[in-house]
Amino acid sequence: MPFTDRARIHVEGGRGGDGGLSFRREARVPKGGPDGGNGGRGGDVVVIADDQVVDLSRFRHAVHHKAGAGANGERRVRHGHNGADAEVRVPPGTRIVRDDTVIAEVRTPGERVVVARGGNGGIGNRVFRSSTHRTPRETVPGAPGEGTWLTLELRLPIEAAIVGLPNSGKSALLVALTGAAAVVAPYPHSTREPTFGPLVDDDLEIHLVADLPGVDANAQPRPDGFLTQCERARVILHCVDATLEDPAARARIAAVDATLGQFASPEARRIVVATSVEPSRAPSWADYGVDSESGQGIAALREGVLGALGVGVQ
């Protein structure tokens, strides 16, 4: 199933159980009083961060999530059981939006957020007993649970994002820089969803790098792109074909930068990488020149990226 970083779901808490209406009917108890128990509380809908879940694709079909209802109160003052919670497991880094407002975010595995509370249980007739009201028939029904539509937005912990126009060498750079198993082909749009790779520093710490297929040939966001994943990136690697003439290259860089301004953090470090060129022949508009196929310039770029991430290199 395609990588999905946005989904819309409906959540509903469980209904509370009704209060019981009952009177004692036992041998040798001629005047048994009211003994209806209280209803159980409805279950909650809980969003849980689970590091075994990689994206939101399961919610393409699993749209409705409803918690269990509370059980009704019964005779002999037996209270109903509470309803079971409904668990919605999402990847860490998922943002929860209701009515265009972010209400919560789960970032660490195991973190839990209640997004729809169950209704309170009803009250049985025993509660209404008094010295002047010995046979109450009053009960309170269980309350309905909360229900609402939510939007889930996944923001992966990407530290460096590789962007650029189609066929600008993004996938090849990811492979050369991280060793990721990305599709490298001599035609545009070979990457249709984000591809990830680990950049390992000298202390063996892993930094997530992603090739994001978010820009079309006109430097505009692709409808099926994933530029929103740039949001947390601290480094943006902008790939540009080194064969472009100086004015055309600078114009494309400016156009892509304008598009990225809608998604990336303004504090993110921008690094322009000229691809398919020897480092010594890198054009003036580039910060680095690399030839991903031969590996020339990759070591220097790696040091530059780690330096921009604030990681020391030896």
Buried (B, 14 or more C-beta within 10 A) or exposed (E): EEBBBBBEBBBBBBBBBBBBBBBBEEEEEEEEEBBBBBBBBBBBBBBBBBEEBEBBBBBEEEEEBBBBBBBBBBBEBBBBBBBBBBBBBBBBBBBBBBEEEEEBBBEEEEBEBBBBBBBBBBBBBBBBBEEEEEEBEBBBBBBBBBEBEBBBBBBBEBBBBBBBBBBBBBBBBBBBBBEBEBEBEEEEEBBBBBBBBEBEBEEEEEBBBBBBBBBBEEBBBBEEBBBBBBBBBBBBBBBBBBEBEEEEBBEBBEBBBEBBEEBBEEEBBBBBBBBBBBBEEBBEBBBBBBBBEEEBBBEEBBBBBBEBBEBEEE
